[in-house]
Amino acid sequence: MTASCRADMTAAVESRVASAPATRLYAIDWLRLGAILTVFLFHICHIFDLAARANDVTHDPSPSVRNPDSSVALTVYVFFVYHWVMQLLFLLAGMTAWYSLRSRTRGQYVRERLRRLLIPFVFGSLTLIPWNGYVSALNHSSFSGSFWNYIPVHFERMRWALNIPRFHHGLIALYQTSWHLWFLAFLAIFALLAMPLQLGLAGQGHRRAMVFFATLAEKPWGLAIMGLPIIAIKLSLNAVFPDYLDWSDTLVFFALFLYGSLFMTDVRFTRAIAKQANTWLIGGCISFVSLLGAHVLGLLSQWMSDPQYSWSYSGYQFIVAVDTWAWVLAITGFGLRLLNFRNRFLEYANQAALPFYILHQPFILTIAFVVVQYHMAIGGKALIISIAAFVTTMVAYEFAIRRSRVLRVLFGMKQS
């Protein structure tokens, strides 16, 4: 490497360090833990929501056991978090990717991402997801027999799902084959695609643009203007690609991943998000109430059943995009205000986060399969499933995964 190249790299790093947050923002870690617990509760509430009863359970690809009765309250929770919880996780992932790139070479970063994401993705898809499908199939009465007899049926149903034309584009196939583990594959793909852009953000050539956007973010409507790409994606693509994790969702997730890295390039971004958290909370409440009102009036089901380029459907997508952007910024802002500290619990929970995400669904479904067969109040069932699934997941992590070198690799943990 020539002296001039070293000088250029040094200047880029010095510029990045000078403008980026001086120390790690521990609020990112707390927010990630909170988002994962939100997903955990989402998967439990999905067992009891109204949408579950409307689905065709014979070929339902989602790994969810169904309760005979549904709950309006739990449906509202599912409806509330649906448009922002995974989006928040992608924003936080972009932030942590920025930190990772600062302390690793390109090769180290790529190897670490692939090892910690693709290995658990493949392992879980081949071992855990068939069990999810088996328990769900028993609950749906679409299969009877042993787990070993179900395995070829599982992969046949997977092949059947992948033959559906609308699942052939985008990354939607990852959901059909791996259910909740799609998130790991998306993160791995995004990490590789975004790396050149993330490294470009650190260079002097893009410094002027970064200063412009950081200055814009501090203005009253600056963050709103920066959310326009999310609105543009939803307005332009959702009518054609309306399915979950199709191109519309995928590009929104990728945009938020990039925003996460962008927000770490200058302290003015995080400062503006924290300062404007109250405003975005109000915006999120207004957008969610609007969506809830549309559902009560019967408009939401009409829009979802007939996506098209129309004024009404475009208005629906506009509200969805605003709801996503507002809640992501509001929650991140309050987290930056209140959660920027560390303790021993955070250190422990950070290590457990990825294995917990990978493992929680099989435990939820196994326990729910038994619980939903009993006659009791929905609230009691949900509480039993929540406590039992959380405890069993953490016990499996603490006494098996955390203490085994092989399992640590298979579940994406750092080597101690």
N, C-alpha and C positions, 0 to 999 in steps of 0.2 A: 504494500500500500504506500503510495507516495505521500510526501509531507503535506502537499496541498489538499489531498483527500482527507487526511487526518484532521487538518485544520478546519475543513468544511464540516466534517462530522462533529468535531468538538464545538464549533460555533452553533450548529443546529441543536445539539444537546443542551448547551448553555442557554440558548434562547428558550427551549422548551421548559427547562427546569425553572428559569427565572419567572416565566409567566404562569406555569401550572401550579396547583396547590403544593405548598412546600412540604407538607406531611400527608400521610395517607388519611383519607376521610373515612373514619370508621363508621360513619352513618351509612355508607354504602353497604357494609357488611350487615348491620342491623336491618336495613331495609330489605336486603335479600332474604334474610331469615324470616322476616314478617311476610314477605311475598310467598315464600314456600309454604308457610303455615296457612296462608290464605288459599293456596292451591289445594292443600290437604283438606281443608274444610269444604272447598268447592266440590271436590270429588265425593265427599260424604253427602253433601246436600243434593248433588246430582242424582243420588239414589232415590230421592223423594220429590224431585221437582216435576212440574206439570209437563215439561217438554219430554221427559223420559217416557211418560205414558203415551205420548203421541207418536213416538218412534216405532219403526218396524223392528221389533226385537228379534225376529227370525234371522235377519242378516245385519243386525246392528253391530257396526265395527267397534263401537266404543266399549272399553272394558268396564262396564258398570252393571252391577246387580240392580234390580228394580224392586222397589217396595210396592205392594198392591195398592196402597193409597198414597196420595201426594199431599204436599204442603205448600200453601201459597207463600207463607213466610220464607221458607227455604228456597222457593223458586225466585223470590225477589232478591235474595242474597246471590244466587247463581247469576241472575240477570244483571245485578249490580257490578259484580267483579269481572264478568266475562270480557268486557271491552277494555280493561286496563291491567289486569294482573300479570298476564304473560308479557304484555307490552312493557310493563315496568321491569320485569326480569331481564328483558333484552336491553333496555337502557342501562341497567346496572351492570350487565355483562359487558357492554361496551366500555363502561368506566373501568371495570377491573382489567379488561384487556389492555387498556391504556397503561395501567400500572405494570402489567406483565411485560409489555414491550419495552418499558423504560429500563427494566432490569435484566433483559435477556437479548441475545442476538436473534436474528431472524430464524436461524435453524433451531435454536433452543426453544423459541416460542412455538414454532410449528410442531416440533416433537412433543412439547408439553401439552399443547391443545389436542393433538391427535391421541396421545396416550390417555389423557384424563377424560376425553369425551367419546371417542370412537370405540375404545375397548369396552367401556360399560354399555355403550349403545348396542354393540353386537352381542355381547354376553347377555344382557337383559332381554333383547329381542328374541333370542333363541331359548332362553330358560324361563324367564319370568312372565313374558307376555303370553305364551301358550297356557300357563296356569290361569292367568286372568281370563283368557277366552274360555277355558274349561269351566271355571266357576260361573261365569256369566251365562254360558250355554246351558248349564244345569238349571240356573235360575229362570232362564227364558223358556225352559222345556223344549229347547231345540236339539238337545242331545242327552242321551242317557248311557252310562257306561263308565269305564275306568278312565283315568287321566291318560294312561298309555294308549288306550284305544282312541282317545280324542286327538292325540298329537297329529296324525295324518289328516284328520278332519280340519284341524286348525289351519294347517298350511294349504289345504284345498280351499277353504273359505278365504284365505288371504289371496290366493290366486284368482278366485272368483271376484273379489273386490277390486283387484288391480285390473281386471278386464273391463271394468266400467269406464266408458270413454272419458267422463269428466274427471277421472282420477289420473289421467295420463299426463297432465301438464302441471308445471310448477313442482313444488316439493310435497304436494299433498299425499303422494304415495307413502311417504315416511310415516304418516299418521295411520294409514291403513295397515302397515306392517308392524308398527312398533308402538302405537298408541301413545301413552304419555311420554315415552322415551324419544318421541320425535324432537323434543326440545334439545336433547343432546346433539343430535345430528345437525339440526339447524345451527346450533352454536359453533360446531366444528366447521361447517361450510362458511358461515359468516366470518369466522375468524380468519380463514384463508383468503376470502374475497376482499375483506376490509383491510387486511394488513398493508397493502401498498398505499391505500388512502390514509391510514393511520400514521404510517411513517412519513407520508407527505405533509401531514399536518405539523410535524415537528421541524420541517425544513424552513430555512429563511425565505424561500421563494413564496411560501404561502402565508408568511407572517402578516403581511398587510391585510389579507382577507380575514385572518383570524382576529386581528384587531378590530376590523370593521364589524364582524358579527358579535364580538364581545361587547363593543360599544353599543350596538343595536340592542342586545339583550337587556341592557340596563335601562333602556327607555321604556315608558309605560306600555306600549304595544309591541315592543321588540320581540318578546317570546311568542306572542300571538302570530306575528309575521313569520317567525321561524317555523311555526307549525303548519304553514300553508302546504308544504310538500305532502304531509299526511292527508290533508283534505284533498289534494289533487289526486293522490293515489286512489283514495276511496271513490271519488267522483268518476274517475276515468276507467277504473278496472272492475269495481265490484259488481256492476251490472252484468258483465261478461263472465267474471270469475267469482261467483258469490259463495262457493263452498268454503268451509273452514279450512284454513291453511293453503288455499289456492293462491294464485298470484297476488291478489289484493292484500290478503293477510301477510303473505311472505314478504312483500316489499315494504309494508308498514313495519314489520319486525326488523327488517334489515336497516331501514331508515332510522329507527330508534336505537339500534345498535351503534350506528355511526354517530348519532347525536350524543350517545353516552361518551364516546371518545372525544368528540368535539368539545363537550362541556368541561372536560378535564384539561384542556389546553390553556385555559385562562381562568383565574380565580373570579373574574367578573361574571362568568356564566353561573357558577354555583352560588355566588353572592346574590345575583339577580333572582335565581329560582327560589332561594330561601326568603328573600325580601317579599316576593310576590305570591307566596304560598296562599295567603288569605284570599287574594283575588281569584286564583285558580281553583280554590275550594268552592267559592261561590259559583264560578263557571261550571265546575263539575256537577254541583247540585242541580243547577238549572238544566243542564243537558240531560242528566239522568231522569229528572222529573218529567222532562219533555218526552223521553223515550218511554217512560212508564205510562204517561198519559196516552201516548199513541197506542200502546198495548191495550189499555183499558177500552179505548175507542174502537178497537179492532183493526186499526190501520197497520200495526206492526206485522201481524200475520199476513195481511194482504201484500205488503211490500216484500216480505221474506219469501212468499210463495211465488211471486211474479217479478223477479228482478228485471229492470229494464231502464233504458235511458229516458226517464220522464222527470218532470219537475218535482213530483211528489217523492219518487224514489231517490232522486238526487238530494232533496231536502233531508231525507232519512239518513243518507250516507254522510251528509254534512254534520248532522247532529252526532252521529256515531264517532266521526273523526274528532270533533270538538270534545266529546266525552272522554275519548282516549287521551288526548293531549292534556286536557285540563286535570284529570285525575293523576296522570303520571307526574306532571309538574307539581301538583299540590302535595302529593304524598312525598315526593322527593324533597320538596322544599321544607316541609315540616320535619322530615328526617334530618336534613342538614342543620336545621335549627336546634333540634332537641337530642339527637342521638350520636353526636360526634365525640364518643368516648369509647374506651375499651376496658375490658376486665377479663378475668379468667373464664367466665361463662362464654363470652364472645369467642375466645380462642378455641374453646371446646366445640361450640356450636358451629363455627366456621368449618371445622373438619368434618362434622357430621352432616352438613347441609346436603351435599351431593348424594351420599349413600341414602340419606333419609328420603330425598326426592325419588330416587330409583326404587326404593323398597316399599314406600308407603302404600302404593296402589294394590299390590298383591295382598297385603295384610288387611286393608280396608275391605276388599271384595270377599276375602275368605271369611272374615268376621261378619260382614253384612249378610252373606249368604245364609248364615245360621240365624242371625237376629231378625231378619225380615219375615221369617216364618212364624214368629210368635205374635200373638195378638196383644199389642200394647200401644200406647200413644206414640206418635211419630217423634215427638221431642225426646222421649225416653230412649227410643231406638237410636236416634242420632247421637245422643249423649253416650250411650254404651259403645257404639261403634267408634266414636271419636276417641274416648279414653283408651279402649282396648287396642285400637290400631296404633295410637301414638306410643303406648307403653311397649307393645310387642315390637314395633319398628325400632325403638330406641334400644331395647334389650338385644335384638339381633345385631344392631350396630355395635353396641358396647362389648358384647361378649363373643362375637364371632368376627365381624368385619374388621373392626379396629385392631384386633389382636392377631390377625392373620396376614402375613405378607402377601400371600396369593390373593386373598379377597380384597385387600387394600388396592391392589392393581386392578382387579376386575371391577371394582366400584369407583374407580377414578380418584382415589385418595393419593395425597402426596406421601412419599416414602419417608418414614421417620428416621 
